[in-house]
Amino acid sequence: MQVQMILSKCKENLVDLDDHIILILKAIDQNISIIVEGESGTGKTELAKTIAFALERPFYRVDGDENLTITQLRGWFDPSLVIESGFGEKSFIPGPLTLAMSKGGLFFFNEVNRAPSESINGALSAMDSSERSIEIPQYMNIKARDDFYTIFTLNPSEYIGTNPLPEAFFDRCIRIHLTHKTGKIAEEIVKLRTNCADDDLIHKCVLFTEKTRSNTDFERGASIRAAIQLTQLLMNEENQDKHIIQAINAVYSGKIKLQPDISRSVEKCLHEIADEVFFENRPKN
């Protein structure tokens, strides 16, 4: 694997993640599964998609939820086709896991801790660096190609709707932790995602977002996605001031959560931050 060439491709879309990318590429080269953990908006999915693109491999995505079964991951037999031709290749409908194994590519399991534990247990043999196979009853043992690899994501701060993951799952993986990017690095990311030429606007949108995470009135702040969206709504506006509050309400009101003891409205709290960041020189009444 030409790590430096792949890293160079990844850097066209990712900022300040070189060490993580190199570690993931080493793990892929050794058939080691990867868990990328971090809060919402830290770039877990973008990291996985970019690596798949740089490796020029297909991207098979699954999103964890309580209804996801091992049959949906592995595949199933179509009853009508079984009657017609019996159990075999013609009647088997592959799932995303077996597709990735048989065709090669990235099996990306988003929010794995939202899936039932038994579904994860059923996929452990595919993750094992020595086995890399799955037994399909009445059909065959599917062996993974050399260019099959797995990346899982989870948000360690989320507890509602999640399930404990098997110890054997963690035993087969390495863990990489992503955090929120701040300051100049965050601004670089926003510029990359928006192509905005207004550096002052980008700075203010990033600063506003960071203040939602540092403000003690908020139980949950916003991620860099909010800064990107706010920049997109305000860039190229002839009169940004006129639209700032409207755009802030639209972007942030559904992304933040106030502390239980705060009596002010979400909008009021957001407007107070806007006064600090966007209207700091406006005369106070």
VEXVO-119218 format. One line per field, with one value per residue (C-alpha): residue number from 1; x, y, z. Coordinates in nm, 3 decimals, always signed. Example, Ala and Ser with C-alpha at 12.3 -4.5 7.8 and 13.67 -1.06 7.14 Angstrom:
2
seq: [1  2]
east: [+1.230  +1.367]
north: [-0.450  -0.106]
up: [+0.780  +0.714]
END
This chain:
285
seq: [1  2  3  4  5  6  7  8  9  10  11  12  13  14  15  16  17  18  19  20  21  22  23  24  25  26  27  28  29  30  31  32  33  34  35  36  37  38  39  40  41  42  43  44  45  46  47  48  49  50  51  52  53  54  55  56  57  58  59  60  61  62  63  64  65  66  67  68  69  70  71  72  73  74  75  76  77  78  79  80  81  82  83  84  85  86  87  88  89  90  91  92  93  94  95  96  97  98  99  100  101  102  103  104  105  106  107  108  109  110  111  112  113  114  115  116  117  118  119  120  121  122  123  124  125  126  127  128  129  130  131  132  133  134  135  136  137  138  139  140  141  142  143  144  145  146  147  148  149  150  151  152  153  154  155  156  157  158  159  160  161  162  163  164  165  166  167  168  169  170  171  172  173  174  175  176  177  178  179  180  181  182  183  184  185  186  187  188  189  190  191  192  193  194  195  196  197  198  199  200  201  202  203  204  205  206  207  208  209  210  211  212  213  214  215  216  217  218  219  220  221  222  223  224  225  226  227  228  229  230  231  232  233  234  235  236  237  238  239  240  241  242  243  244  245  246  247  248  249  250  251  252  253  254  255  256  257  258  259  260  261  262  263  264  265  266  267  268  269  270  271  272  273  274  275  276  277  278  279  280  281  282  283  284  285]
east: [+0.000  +0.136  +0.048  +0.184  +0.000  -0.330  -0.268  -0.217  -0.557  -0.727  -0.580  -0.770  -1.088  -0.971  -0.792  -0.557  -0.619  -0.291  -0.194  -0.541  -0.541  -0.198  -0.302  -0.622  -0.431  -0.187  -0.480  -0.645  -0.320  -0.313  -0.685  -0.763  -1.113  -1.143  -1.376  -1.389  -1.553  -1.648  -1.940  -2.176  -2.010  -1.649  -1.606  -1.633  -1.833  -1.638  -1.313  -1.435  -1.584  -1.269  -1.046  -1.269  -1.254  -0.876  -0.840  -1.079  -1.294  -1.677  -1.847  -2.113  -2.295  -2.518  -2.678  -2.735  -3.081  -3.277  -3.445  -3.126  -3.088  -2.795  -3.001  -3.012  -2.636  -2.552  -2.832  -3.130  -3.290  -3.580  -3.859  -3.992  -3.643  -3.574  -3.886  -3.767  -3.397  -3.330  -3.081  -2.786  -2.640  -2.951  -3.183  -2.950  -2.990  -2.661  -2.659  -2.410  -2.164  -2.148  -2.139  -1.837  -1.670  -1.729  -1.668  -1.408  -1.451  -1.531  -1.807  -1.902  -2.122  -2.242  -2.354  -2.286  -2.390  -2.749  -2.779  -2.879  -2.583  -2.683  -2.649  -2.292  -2.212  -2.318  -2.062  -1.762  -1.613  -1.597  -1.402  -1.153  -0.819  -0.758  -1.109  -1.254  -1.544  -1.915  -2.103  -2.439  -2.645  -2.765  -2.543  -2.170  -1.889  -1.822  -1.456  -1.357  -1.133  -0.801  -0.939  -1.233  -1.209  -1.440  -1.486  -1.740  -1.844  -2.000  -2.077  -1.958  -2.164  -2.493  -2.677  -3.040  -3.123  -2.782  -2.681  -2.370  -2.125  -1.978  -1.631  -1.529  -1.617  -1.376  -1.115  -1.109  -1.079  -0.853  -1.015  -0.956  -1.105  -1.204  -1.273  -1.431  -1.190  -1.154  -0.996  -0.798  -0.833  -1.212  -1.204  -0.995  -1.253  -1.542  -1.359  -1.294  -1.660  -1.813  -1.559  -1.640  -1.391  -1.504  -1.254  -1.412  -1.753  -1.600  -1.421  -1.742  -1.947  -1.685  -1.657  -2.035  -2.048  -1.767  -1.947  -2.252  -2.025  -1.849  -2.156  -2.264  -2.630  -2.617  -2.624  -2.538  -2.375  -2.348  -2.082  -1.886  -2.176  -2.362  -2.074  -2.070  -2.446  -2.442  -2.159  -2.349  -2.661  -2.477  -2.206  -2.255  -2.528  -2.511  -2.663  -2.554  -2.671  -3.031  -3.026  -2.795  -3.056  -3.290  -3.010  -2.888  -3.238  -3.275  -2.936  -2.894  -3.237  -3.263  -2.899  -2.854  -3.010  -3.041  -2.962  -3.280  -3.260  -3.241  -3.569  -3.474  -3.572  -3.326  -3.364  -3.288  -2.969  -2.862  -2.928  -2.708  -2.419  -2.493  -2.456  -2.107  -1.988  -2.166  -2.285  -2.010  -1.970  -2.340  -2.446  -2.640  -2.981]
north: [+0.000  +0.340  +0.520  +0.864  +0.872  +0.773  +1.023  +1.296  +1.213  +1.215  +1.555  +1.708  +1.654  +1.623  +1.867  +1.788  +1.411  +1.286  +1.069  +0.910  +0.839  +0.674  +0.457  +0.350  +0.265  +0.051  -0.129  -0.188  -0.329  -0.578  -0.668  -0.507  -0.365  -0.003  +0.181  +0.557  +0.721  +1.079  +1.311  +1.403  +1.634  +1.533  +1.391  +1.014  +0.940  +1.185  +1.019  +0.673  +0.788  +0.978  +0.678  +0.453  +0.707  +0.741  +0.361  +0.352  +0.091  +0.065  +0.200  -0.021  +0.168  +0.039  +0.259  +0.093  +0.085  -0.145  -0.326  -0.419  -0.798  -1.019  -1.141  -0.786  -0.763  -1.101  -1.154  -1.385  -1.636  -1.522  -1.777  -1.769  -1.818  -2.103  -2.283  -2.227  -2.315  -2.426  -2.283  -2.134  -1.833  -1.767  -1.747  -1.571  -1.193  -1.064  -0.804  -0.514  -0.719  -1.013  -0.778  -0.598  -0.931  -1.087  -0.778  -0.601  -0.258  -0.078  -0.211  +0.100  +0.046  +0.380  +0.409  +0.042  +0.068  +0.138  -0.209  -0.517  -0.698  -1.026  -0.866  -0.763  -1.110  -1.259  -1.049  -1.120  -1.393  -1.149  -0.905  -1.162  -1.110  -1.486  -1.596  -1.315  -1.537  -1.592  -1.920  -1.894  -2.202  -2.411  -2.210  -2.160  -2.012  -1.661  -1.570  -1.206  -1.070  -0.916  -0.567  -0.603  -0.386  -0.267  +0.066  +0.117  +0.442  +0.520  +0.826  +0.759  +1.048  +0.900  +0.667  +0.680  +0.404  +0.238  -0.115  -0.256  -0.394  -0.743  -0.763  -0.978  -0.688  -0.448  -0.725  -0.738  -0.364  -0.071  +0.251  +0.598  +0.898  +1.217  +1.548  +1.875  +2.088  +2.445  +2.776  +2.804  +2.433  +2.457  +2.766  +2.577  +2.298  +2.541  +2.712  +2.374  +2.270  +2.604  +2.763  +3.088  +3.368  +3.579  +3.485  +3.720  +3.555  +3.209  +3.319  +3.452  +3.144  +2.914  +3.134  +3.141  +2.761  +2.719  +2.949  +2.721  +2.442  +2.649  +2.839  +2.692  +2.762  +2.485  +2.116  +2.037  +2.270  +2.257  +2.096  +2.228  +2.128  +2.428  +2.662  +2.526  +2.574  +2.926  +3.024  +2.884  +3.082  +3.411  +3.403  +3.628  +3.825  +4.199  +4.274  +3.996  +4.178  +4.166  +3.787  +3.685  +3.629  +3.449  +3.222  +3.154  +3.053  +2.823  +2.656  +2.627  +2.603  +2.229  +2.149  +2.279  +2.191  +2.421  +2.319  +2.218  +2.518  +2.781  +2.970  +3.181  +3.053  +2.890  +3.186  +3.437  +3.251  +3.234  +3.605  +3.684  +3.498  +3.673  +4.009  +3.902  +3.761  +3.945  +4.269  +4.346  +4.701  +4.777  +5.052  +4.911  +5.057]
up: [+0.000  -0.102  +0.219  +0.128  -0.204  -0.039  +0.242  -0.016  -0.172  +0.168  +0.255  -0.036  +0.168  +0.530  +0.759  +1.049  +1.044  +0.899  +1.197  +1.214  +0.840  +0.853  +1.148  +0.971  +0.654  +0.856  +1.019  +0.681  +0.545  +0.835  +0.814  +1.150  +1.203  +1.314  +1.551  +1.497  +1.797  +1.862  +1.916  +1.635  +1.384  +1.451  +1.099  +1.154  +0.840  +0.625  +0.732  +0.632  +0.300  +0.207  +0.278  +0.066  -0.217  -0.190  -0.199  -0.496  -0.326  -0.302  +0.010  +0.169  +0.445  +0.725  +0.992  +1.328  +1.480  +1.707  +1.416  +1.231  +1.213  +1.124  +0.827  +0.692  +0.729  +0.579  +0.331  +0.289  +0.056  -0.159  -0.094  -0.450  -0.594  -0.351  -0.480  -0.834  -0.804  -0.446  -0.199  -0.383  -0.557  -0.768  -0.467  -0.223  -0.184  -0.037  +0.237  +0.257  +0.467  +0.228  -0.072  +0.069  +0.149  -0.193  -0.408  -0.194  -0.039  +0.283  +0.504  +0.701  +1.005  +1.138  +1.502  +1.566  +1.931  +1.822  +1.670  +1.874  +2.028  +1.861  +1.518  +1.599  +1.732  +1.399  +1.215  +1.439  +1.218  +0.926  +1.145  +1.272  +1.097  +1.085  +0.975  +0.760  +0.660  +0.723  +0.708  +0.530  +0.628  +0.331  +0.099  +0.148  +0.349  +0.215  +0.237  +0.230  -0.043  +0.052  -0.019  +0.222  +0.533  +0.809  +0.987  +1.265  +1.431  +1.766  +1.972  +2.329  +2.467  +2.345  +2.581  +2.470  +2.223  +2.243  +2.338  +2.506  +2.252  +2.300  +2.449  +2.152  +1.923  +2.093  +2.105  +1.725  +1.669  +1.726  +1.848  +1.709  +1.886  +1.704  +1.875  +1.765  +1.564  +1.685  +1.590  +1.269  +1.190  +1.212  +0.991  +0.735  +0.731  +0.684  +0.399  +0.236  +0.262  +0.155  -0.083  +0.097  +0.032  +0.329  +0.601  +0.854  +0.809  +0.848  +1.165  +1.317  +1.224  +1.378  +1.688  +1.729  +1.709  +1.961  +2.204  +2.195  +2.320  +2.587  +2.713  +3.047  +2.966  +2.707  +2.791  +2.429  +2.179  +1.802  +1.584  +1.290  +1.064  +1.208  +1.125  +0.770  +0.730  +0.878  +0.645  +0.348  +0.438  +0.489  +0.223  -0.079  +0.104  +0.034  +0.374  +0.609  +0.923  +0.805  +0.779  +1.064  +1.336  +1.096  +0.978  +1.335  +1.445  +1.145  +1.189  +1.565  +1.729  +1.661  +1.732  +2.086  +2.418  +2.717  +3.072  +3.261  +3.496  +3.219  +3.187  +2.885  +2.542  +2.304  +2.069  +2.346  +2.439  +2.075  +2.028  +2.327  +2.165  +1.835  +2.011  +2.126  +1.794  +1.513  +1.669  +1.919  +1.787  +1.764  +2.012  +2.307  +2.384]
END
